């Protein structure tokens, strides 16, 4: 399945990079499109809000299962087969989201089937995109990794903006057509991944196993860092819209644009800056500075009596967490060069775990505090504080080969 290098010809790994960029945009579509339709599903299909909440749960839980699957089996199956399958599943899931609710007797189960399908695709992209780019012979891998992950941010911004304007022009009832249009991106990328050159990070059977990785104290630090990165990012990102609505009295559409959309913009800017100038920067110092900024942003969101300053804290938080996920992957790749797919899969699982528990804790505390979202945000402050602690410890650990 791998493309052989022709004698005297060097493969064009720019095609590989472009395919991975589109893959991360696909992942952003999968994560951000359905939440824009939650109320539409509630009213059109008479689905309870409790069941609506299960849609996101199914998405993230499926990604966690895919992360575990990748840690065990992807090296045996092969990168190309799995990454092409990721685009097939993503496209099929988005098309299924449009039509399965009307085909199946239970519309909710139709939605869940579509979500699970594209969550499988999203999970495979999340795990495989980074090692595929890491294995390419690019200079300045840390900057390249940061730039790669910025495309998730731009994909999220594009999904929210384009969907919002599409609904304003054509109406919410046209959402099925938009789902099909979004499915064209992974459909085109099937060809890209099927034909681009793909290298493996380690030789077959040469990667570290799960047990071997977990015997390394440094890897546990990286796992904790990923959990805190995911929690710090998603706790703010998923509550930014509600914060904008509650604190500023904005409408849902404006809340989405002022909250999660601007959060994704600043997160993307952070990753592009490091992607462009990373060769001149110290990654650990950049991450530490970002961690301190993240603490300040949570303090602004939770303690400021001025709602506009609080919103600025929410938006700037995107910049502060932008480097954390790709930066941790780069550090782990450098210090565990034979970590292989298992390492990337376990790190992705840790990030997803943090992304699942972070918003949940903030939401539960907010509920207990009488729907006071500022109190919920103040508890979320623990994630960037622990993140800074992990970075401090990690900075003192010598390079391990």
N, C-alpha and C positions, 0 to 999 in steps of 0.2 A: 504493500500500500504506500510505502514511502517513495518519494521521487528520488531517483538516483542522480547524482551529480554527473553531468556529461563531461567527458574528458576535455580539458582545456576551457571549460565554461564554469563560471561561478554562479550559483543560484542567486536569484534576486530576493533577498529576505525582506525587502521593502513590501513585497506582496504579502508576506506573512504578517508583518506589522499592521498593514492596512486591514487585513482580515480580522486580526485581533481587536483593532479599534472598533470595527463594525460589530464584533462579538460583544464588546462591552456596552455599546449602544443598544444592542438587542437586550442585554441583561437589564439595562435601565428601563427600557420599554416594558419588559415583563414585570419589573418591580413597581412601576409608577402608574401604569395605565388603568388597571382594574380599580385601584382606590378612588380614581376620579369618577367612577360609575357606581359607587356603593349605594347612594341614595336612589339612583335610577333603578338598580336591581331591587331595592327595598319596595319601591312603589309599583313597578311594572310586574314583578313576579310575586309580590306579597311575601317576601322573605323577611323574617324577623331580624332586627338589628343584632341580636345575639348570634344568629347564623351568619349574618354579614361579617361580623368580627372574625368568624372562623376562616374566612377566605384568606386573610393575611397569615393566620396561623398555619393553614395548610401549605401556603407558599413557602414560608420559612422552614417549616418542619420537613417538607420535601427536599429543600436545599440541604438541610443537615444530613438527611439520609443519603443524598447523592454525594456529599463530601465524604461520608464513611465508605461508600461504595468505591469512590475514586482512590481512596487510600489503599484499598486492598486489591483492586482488579484492573485499574486503567493501564498499568504497565504491561499486563498480560495481553490486554486487548489491543493496545496501540493508541497513540495520540490521535492519529488521523481519523480512525473510525469513530472515536468518542467525540471529537470536536465537530465532525460533520453531523453526527447524531444529535449534538446539542442544537444545531441550527434547524434540523428537521423537527425536533420536538418543540422548539420555540415557535416556529412557523405554524405547526399543526395546532399547538395550544392556543395561539391567538385567533386562528380561524375557528377552532372549536369553541372558544369563548363566545364568538358571534352567533354560532348556529346550534350548538348542543343544547342550550337552555330551551329552545323551541322544539327540538327533535325528541329529547328524552321526556318521559312522563313527569319527572320531577325537575323543574328548572334549576333549583339549587344544586342538584347533583350534576347537571350539565355544566354549570359554572365551575364547580369544583373539579370536574374532569379536565376542563380546559386549563384551569390554573395549575393543576398537578403536572400536566403535560409541559407547559412552558416553564414551570419551576424546575423540572428535570433538565431542560435545556439551559436555563439560567445557572443552575448549580454546576453543570459541566463546564460552562464558559468560565465561571468564577474560578474553578480549580485549575483548568488547563490553560487559560489565556496567559497567566503569569509565567509558568514554566516554559511555554512555547516561546515567548519573547525572551525570557532569560537565557534560553539555549541558543538564540541567534547571535552571530558574531558582531554585535554592536558595541561601540565604545561607550563608556560611561553608562553602565547598566542601571545604576540607581536613578539617574535622570530619565532614562528610557522607561523604566518601570513606573515612575511618577506620571510621566506623560500618558502612558497607556491607561492608567487608572483615571486620569482626568476625563477620558472619553465616557466613562460612566456618568460623571457629573454633567457633561454637555448633553448626553443622551437623556438624562432626567429633566434638564431644563427644556430641551426640545420637545420631549413628550408632554410636559405640562403646558408649555406655551402653544404648541401646534394644536393640541387637543382642545385647549380653551378657546382658541380662535375658530377652530373647526366647528365646535358646538355653537359658538355665537353666530356663525354664518349659516350653518346647515341645520342647527337644532340638535338637541340631545337624542332625539329619536333616530338620528343617523349614525349612532355610535358603532353599529355593527360594520358599516362600511369602513369606518376609521380603523377598526380592529383588523380588517382584511388588508387595508393599506399598510398598517404597521407590520403585518406579517411578510410584506414584500422584502423588508430589510434582511431578516434571517434567510429568506428564500434565495436571494442573490448571494448571500454569504456562504451558502452550501457549496456553490461552485468555487468560491475563493479558497475555502479550506480544503477542498478536494484537489486543488491544483497547485497550491503554494508549497514551497519547500518547508519541511518541518524536521527539526532535529530534536533528539532527546538530551536531557541534561546529563544523564549517566547511561552507561552501557546497560543492556538488558541484564537484569538481576543484580546490578551494581548499586542500586539505591538502598538507603537505610530503611529498615523496617520500622513498623510502629513501635514495637517494644524497644528497639535500639534507640529511637528518638526520645522516648519517654524516660530512658535511663540518663539522659543528659540534663543536668540542672538548668543549663542555659536555654534549652528548648522550652522548659516549663516557664521561664521568664518571658520568652517570646509568645507563648500561648496566653499568659496573663495579660501581656501587652495588647494582644489582638482582641481579647475579650473586652478590655477597657476601651480600646479604640472603637470597636463596634458599638459598645454601650454609650460612649460619649457622643458618637456621631448620630446614632438613630434616636437616642432619647431626646435630643434637641430637634432633629430633622422632622420626626413624626409628630412632635407637639408644636412645631413652629407655626403651623396654620392655625391651630386652636388658640395659641398665644396671641397671634395677630388679631383674631376675631374677638377674643375675650377682652384683651387689653385695649385695643384700638376701635372696637366696634365695626370692623370691616366685614364685607360680605364674604361668602365662601370663596368666590372666584378671586376677589382681591386678596383674601387671606392666603390662598394658595400661591399667588404671585409674590406677595410681600414676605411670606414665610418660607416654605420649602423650596420654592423656585430660586429665590435670592440666596438661600442657604447653599443650594447646589452650585450657583454661579460662583460664590466666593470659594467654595471647596475646589471647584475646577481651576480657579485662578491660582490657588496655592500650588496645585499639582503642576500647572503649566509653568509657573515661575521656577519651581525646582527642576522641572523637565528641561527648561531652557538654560538655566544658570547652575544646575546641580554640580557641574564639574568644578565650579569655583567655591562651592559651599561644603561645610562639614555637616553630614546628614544628622549625626547625633545632636549637634548644637541646634540645627534647624528644628528637629523634633522636640527638643527640650524647650526652646523658645515658643514653639507652637503649643506645647502642653501648658506653659504658664499663661499664654493668651487664652487657652480654653478655660482655665480656672477663672480668669477675669470675666470672660463672657458669661459663664454660669452665674457668677456673682451679680453681674449687671441684670441678667434675666430674672433672678430670684429676689434681689434686694432693692432694685431701683424703683422709686415711687413714680418716676416718669415713664409712661408706657413706651414712648418713642426710643428712649435710651435702652429700655429693656429689649425692644425689637432689634435695635442695633446689635445688642449682645447676641441675640439669636442668629442674626445674619452673619456677624463676624465669626461666630463659632464654626461656621462652615470652613472658613479659611484655616482656623486653628486645628481642625481635625483632618484637613486634606492630606497631609503627609503621613499620618499615622499608619494607615493600613498598608500602602505601598512601601513605606519606609521600613516597617517591621519585616515585610517580605524580603526586601533587599538585604537587611542585616542578617536575617536567617539564611538566605542564599549564600552570603559571603562566609558566614561562620560554619555552615553545614553544607559545603559544596556537593556532598554526595547524598543530601537529604532526599532528593528525587521527588516523585509525585506524592508520596505519602506525606512529606513535610508540607507541601503546598495545600494538600487536602485537609490536613489537620489544622493548619493555620486558618484556612477558610472557614472550617467548622467552628473554630474558636471565635472568629469575627462574627459569624452568623449567630452564635450563642449569645454573644454580647449584644448584638442587634435585636435579639428577641427579648432578653431580660431587661435591658435598659429602659425602653419605652414602657414596659409593663410595670416596673417599679415606680416610675414617675407618675404613671396613670393611677396606680393604686393609692399612692400617697396623696395625690391630688383629690381623689374621691374621698379619702378619710378626712381630708382637711376642708371638707365642705366645698369641693370644686374650686379650691384656690390653687391655680396652676403655678403660682410663684413658689408656694411651699413645696410642690412636687419638684420643681426645678432645683430648689435648694438641696434636696436629697440627691438629685442627680449629680451634684458637685463632687460626690465621692468618687465617681468614675475618673475624671481627669486628675484628681489628686493621687489616686492609686496608680494611674498611668505615669505620672511624673516620678513616683517612687520606683516603678519598674524600670524606667529609663535611667534613673540614677544608679540603680544596681547594675543594669546592663552595661552602662558606660565604664564600670569598674572591672568588668570581666574581661580577661585577656582573650584574644582571638583563639578560637578552638578549631582545629582542623580534624 
